[in-house]
Amino acid sequence: MANQEELLPDEADRSCCSPESERKSHHSDKMKNNLISRLNRIEGQIRGVKGMIEKDTYCDDVLNQIAAIQSALNSVGKLLLEGHMKSCVVERIQAGEHEVIDELLITVNKLMK
C-alpha cells in the first residue's frame, strides 16, 4: 500500500444517501478504483492464509498475516467512514434528518468490535 496513491474521501462525489432516492453512495471513479484495488489485495491475502493453513504453516506466521488482513480491512473501512461522514451524514443533518447520527453510532460501534 505504500506505493499506492492515498485517496481522501472528500475526492468522492457529494451526492449520496438522498432520502428521496434509493440509498446509494456515489464515489468518484478514482475512489472506487482505490477501494477495489485494496479489496482485491485483501482477497489475495485471504487466499494466501488459506494456503498457509493447508500447508501447515507455523501458527504465528498465519496469525501475523491475519493481523495484516484486519489492518487492511480497517483501512478500507476508515476511508469509507470518512467519506460517509463528510458527505452523506452532513447532507442528511443539513436536511434535518438527525436520526442519521444514531445510525452512524451503531455503525461505528460495529466497526470497533
Buried (B, 14 or more C-beta within 10 A) or exposed (E): EEEEEEBEBEEBEEEBBBEEEEEEBBBBEEBBEBBEEBEEBBEEBBEBBEEBEEEEBEEEEBEEBBEBBEEBBEBBBEBBBBBBBBBBBBBBBEEEBEEBEEBBEEBEEEEEE
